[in-house]
Amino acid sequence: MSLNPDDEIHSRAEPAAFVRELHQDFLRQGDAWENSTRARSPEALAAWVDDSPGWYRNFGKELPAGG
C-alpha cells in the first residue's frame, strides 16, 4: 500500500496499514533511512503529519477539509 498526501483516507485501517508497511520497510532496510533508529522514525513521522499543511502550501495545493 502506498499512501500519498493527495490520497483520501476512508478508514482507520488505511493509515494503520501504511504505518505497518513503513515498519516492514524499516526492518528490511532501516540503515538506508534518514532517521535510521526506531526511536527517531516515529518521531519523524509525527513531525511530518504535524507539518503536512506546509507541504500543501509549498506545492500550491489546498488542504483537505478537516485537515
ChimeraX commands (.cxc) that place a marker at each C-alpha (Angstrom):
marker #1 position 0.00,0.00,0.00 radius 0.5
marker #1 position 1.25,3.42,-0.90 radius 0.5
marker #1 position -0.20,6.50,0.72 radius 0.5
marker #1 position 0.32,9.90,-0.84 radius 0.5
marker #1 position -0.65,13.33,0.51 radius 0.5
marker #1 position -3.42,13.63,-2.11 radius 0.5
marker #1 position -4.97,10.26,-1.26 radius 0.5
marker #1 position -8.26,10.20,0.57 radius 0.5
marker #1 position -8.41,8.09,3.68 radius 0.5
marker #1 position -11.65,6.19,4.01 radius 0.5
marker #1 position -10.98,4.21,7.18 radius 0.5
marker #1 position -8.64,3.92,10.13 radius 0.5
marker #1 position -7.32,0.71,8.58 radius 0.5
marker #1 position -5.71,2.56,5.66 radius 0.5
marker #1 position -3.20,4.69,7.60 radius 0.5
marker #1 position -2.61,1.80,10.00 radius 0.5
marker #1 position -1.71,-0.44,7.05 radius 0.5
marker #1 position 0.59,2.28,5.75 radius 0.5
marker #1 position 2.42,2.53,9.09 radius 0.5
marker #1 position 2.77,-1.26,9.16 radius 0.5
marker #1 position 4.24,-1.11,5.65 radius 0.5
marker #1 position 6.70,1.53,6.84 radius 0.5
marker #1 position 7.66,-0.70,9.74 radius 0.5
marker #1 position 8.31,-3.65,7.42 radius 0.5
marker #1 position 10.41,-1.44,5.13 radius 0.5
marker #1 position 12.36,-0.24,8.15 radius 0.5
marker #1 position 13.03,-3.84,9.21 radius 0.5
marker #1 position 14.27,-4.66,5.69 radius 0.5
marker #1 position 16.41,-1.60,5.05 radius 0.5
marker #1 position 16.32,0.74,8.03 radius 0.5
marker #1 position 20.00,1.53,7.67 radius 0.5
marker #1 position 19.15,3.36,4.42 radius 0.5
marker #1 position 16.55,5.57,6.12 radius 0.5
marker #1 position 17.44,9.15,7.03 radius 0.5
marker #1 position 16.03,8.51,10.52 radius 0.5
marker #1 position 17.63,5.13,10.98 radius 0.5
marker #1 position 16.76,4.36,14.58 radius 0.5
marker #1 position 13.45,3.01,15.80 radius 0.5
marker #1 position 13.16,5.86,18.26 radius 0.5
marker #1 position 13.65,8.59,15.65 radius 0.5
marker #1 position 11.43,7.22,12.88 radius 0.5
marker #1 position 8.05,7.50,14.69 radius 0.5
marker #1 position 9.04,10.97,15.88 radius 0.5
marker #1 position 9.85,11.99,12.32 radius 0.5
marker #1 position 6.54,10.57,11.07 radius 0.5
marker #1 position 4.63,12.53,13.70 radius 0.5
marker #1 position 6.55,15.69,12.77 radius 0.5
marker #1 position 5.66,15.21,9.09 radius 0.5
marker #1 position 1.98,14.76,9.94 radius 0.5
marker #1 position 2.08,17.90,12.09 radius 0.5
marker #1 position 3.73,19.86,9.28 radius 0.5
marker #1 position 1.71,18.41,6.39 radius 0.5
marker #1 position -0.24,21.69,5.93 radius 0.5
marker #1 position 3.12,23.20,4.97 radius 0.5
marker #1 position 3.56,20.51,2.31 radius 0.5
marker #1 position 0.25,21.51,0.77 radius 0.5
marker #1 position 1.20,25.21,0.83 radius 0.5
marker #1 position 4.63,24.52,-0.69 radius 0.5
marker #1 position 3.09,22.60,-3.58 radius 0.5
marker #1 position 0.22,25.04,-4.14 radius 0.5
marker #1 position -2.39,22.51,-3.09 radius 0.5
marker #1 position -5.48,23.02,-0.98 radius 0.5
marker #1 position -5.51,21.31,2.39 radius 0.5
marker #1 position -8.36,18.77,2.51 radius 0.5
marker #1 position -11.33,19.68,4.68 radius 0.5
marker #1 position -10.82,18.72,8.29 radius 0.5
marker #1 position -7.04,18.85,7.90 radius 0.5
marker link #1:1,2 radius 0.2
marker link #1:2,3 radius 0.2
marker link #1:3,4 radius 0.2
marker link #1:4,5 radius 0.2
marker link #1:5,6 radius 0.2
marker link #1:6,7 radius 0.2
marker link #1:7,8 radius 0.2
marker link #1:8,9 radius 0.2
marker link #1:9,10 radius 0.2
marker link #1:10,11 radius 0.2
marker link #1:11,12 radius 0.2
marker link #1:12,13 radius 0.2
marker link #1:13,14 radius 0.2
marker link #1:14,15 radius 0.2
marker link #1:15,16 radius 0.2
marker link #1:16,17 radius 0.2
marker link #1:17,18 radius 0.2
marker link #1:18,19 radius 0.2
marker link #1:19,20 radius 0.2
marker link #1:20,21 radius 0.2
marker link #1:21,22 radius 0.2
marker link #1:22,23 radius 0.2
marker link #1:23,24 radius 0.2
marker link #1:24,25 radius 0.2
marker link #1:25,26 radius 0.2
marker link #1:26,27 radius 0.2
marker link #1:27,28 radius 0.2
marker link #1:28,29 radius 0.2
marker link #1:29,30 radius 0.2
marker link #1:30,31 radius 0.2
marker link #1:31,32 radius 0.2
marker link #1:32,33 radius 0.2
marker link #1:33,34 radius 0.2
marker link #1:34,35 radius 0.2
marker link #1:35,36 radius 0.2
marker link #1:36,37 radius 0.2
marker link #1:37,38 radius 0.2
marker link #1:38,39 radius 0.2
marker link #1:39,40 radius 0.2
marker link #1:40,41 radius 0.2
marker link #1:41,42 radius 0.2
marker link #1:42,43 radius 0.2
marker link #1:43,44 radius 0.2
marker link #1:44,45 radius 0.2
marker link #1:45,46 radius 0.2
marker link #1:46,47 radius 0.2
marker link #1:47,48 radius 0.2
marker link #1:48,49 radius 0.2
marker link #1:49,50 radius 0.2
marker link #1:50,51 radius 0.2
marker link #1:51,52 radius 0.2
marker link #1:52,53 radius 0.2
marker link #1:53,54 radius 0.2
marker link #1:54,55 radius 0.2
marker link #1:55,56 radius 0.2
marker link #1:56,57 radius 0.2
marker link #1:57,58 radius 0.2
marker link #1:58,59 radius 0.2
marker link #1:59,60 radius 0.2
marker link #1:60,61 radius 0.2
marker link #1:61,62 radius 0.2
marker link #1:62,63 radius 0.2
marker link #1:63,64 radius 0.2
marker link #1:64,65 radius 0.2
marker link #1:65,66 radius 0.2
marker link #1:66,67 radius 0.2
view
